[in-house]
Amino acid sequence: MEKIHLYDKILSPIVTEKSTNLSEQNKIVFKVPSSANKNNVKKNIEKIFKVNVIKVNIINKKNRTKITRGRKIKVRGYKKAIITLKKGQNIDLTTGI
């Protein structure tokens, strides 16, 4: 049986203007693998960062094509999870893990 690492279900944080605005509402956005589900993400976030997770929303971003300089480019889709933390708790993404 393979040992599953905690970081297998959390690939990276997503730091954009929109996700930064969500941090004011105690929400953090992470990129997760396509096989991840809400329960796995919640358990791993709680173990890694030692915080209480209230809610997990998962969004699938689909594959799309984009035209750049007259050429079609495929942009790969991904899955992202929006984590709502208990009031008063936060995750500092600038320090690293």
C-alpha positions as CSV (number, residue, x, y, z in Angstrom):
1,M,0.0,0.0,0.0
2,E,1.4,3.4,-1.0
3,K,1.8,6.0,1.7
4,I,-0.2,9.1,0.8
5,H,1.5,12.3,1.7
6,L,-0.6,15.3,3.0
7,Y,0.7,17.6,0.3
8,D,-0.6,15.3,-2.5
9,K,-4.0,16.9,-2.3
10,I,-2.8,20.5,-2.2
11,L,-0.7,21.6,-5.2
12,S,-0.2,25.4,-4.7
13,P,-1.9,28.5,-3.4
14,I,-3.5,30.7,-6.0
15,V,-2.5,34.4,-5.4
16,T,-4.5,36.7,-7.6
17,E,-6.3,40.0,-7.0
18,K,-9.6,38.1,-6.6
19,S,-8.2,35.6,-4.2
20,T,-6.5,38.4,-2.2
21,N,-9.9,40.1,-1.8
22,L,-11.4,36.8,-0.6
23,S,-8.8,36.7,2.2
24,E,-10.7,39.5,3.9
25,Q,-13.6,37.1,4.4
26,N,-11.3,34.4,5.8
27,K,-11.1,32.5,2.5
28,I,-8.0,31.0,1.0
29,V,-7.7,29.6,-2.6
30,F,-5.6,26.5,-3.4
31,K,-5.0,24.6,-6.6
32,V,-5.8,20.9,-6.1
33,P,-5.5,17.8,-8.3
34,S,-8.5,16.6,-10.3
35,S,-8.9,13.6,-8.0
36,A,-9.3,15.7,-4.8
37,N,-12.7,15.9,-3.0
38,K,-13.9,18.2,-0.3
39,N,-13.3,15.8,2.6
40,N,-9.7,15.1,1.6
41,V,-8.9,18.8,1.1
42,K,-10.5,19.7,4.5
43,K,-8.6,17.1,6.4
44,N,-5.2,17.9,4.8
45,I,-5.6,21.7,5.3
46,E,-6.4,21.2,8.9
47,K,-3.4,18.9,9.5
48,I,-0.9,21.0,7.6
49,F,-1.8,24.5,8.8
50,K,-3.5,23.5,12.1
51,V,-6.6,25.6,11.5
52,N,-10.3,24.9,11.7
53,V,-12.0,24.7,8.2
54,I,-15.7,25.6,8.2
55,K,-16.4,25.1,4.5
56,V,-14.7,23.9,1.2
57,N,-16.0,24.9,-2.2
58,I,-14.4,23.2,-5.2
59,I,-14.5,24.7,-8.7
60,N,-13.4,23.0,-12.0
61,K,-11.8,25.3,-14.5
62,K,-12.2,23.7,-17.9
63,N,-9.7,23.5,-20.8
64,R,-10.0,26.3,-23.2
65,T,-8.2,27.7,-26.3
66,K,-6.7,31.2,-26.4
67,I,-5.5,33.2,-29.3
68,T,-2.2,34.9,-28.8
69,R,-0.3,36.6,-31.7
70,G,-2.6,35.0,-34.2
71,R,-2.0,31.4,-32.9
72,K,-4.3,29.2,-31.0
73,I,-2.9,28.0,-27.7
74,K,-4.5,25.4,-25.4
75,V,-4.8,26.4,-21.8
76,R,-5.1,23.5,-19.5
77,G,-7.9,23.3,-17.0
78,Y,-7.5,22.7,-13.3
79,K,-9.4,22.3,-10.1
80,K,-9.3,24.9,-7.3
81,A,-10.6,24.8,-3.8
82,I,-11.8,27.8,-1.8
83,I,-11.3,27.2,1.9
84,T,-13.4,29.1,4.5
85,L,-11.6,29.3,7.8
86,K,-13.0,29.9,11.3
87,K,-13.2,33.6,12.2
88,G,-10.0,34.9,13.7
89,Q,-7.7,32.2,12.1
90,N,-5.6,32.7,9.0
91,I,-3.0,31.1,6.8
92,D,0.1,33.2,6.0
93,L,1.1,32.1,2.4
94,T,4.2,34.4,2.3
95,T,6.1,32.3,4.9
96,G,6.0,29.0,3.0
97,I,5.5,25.6,4.4
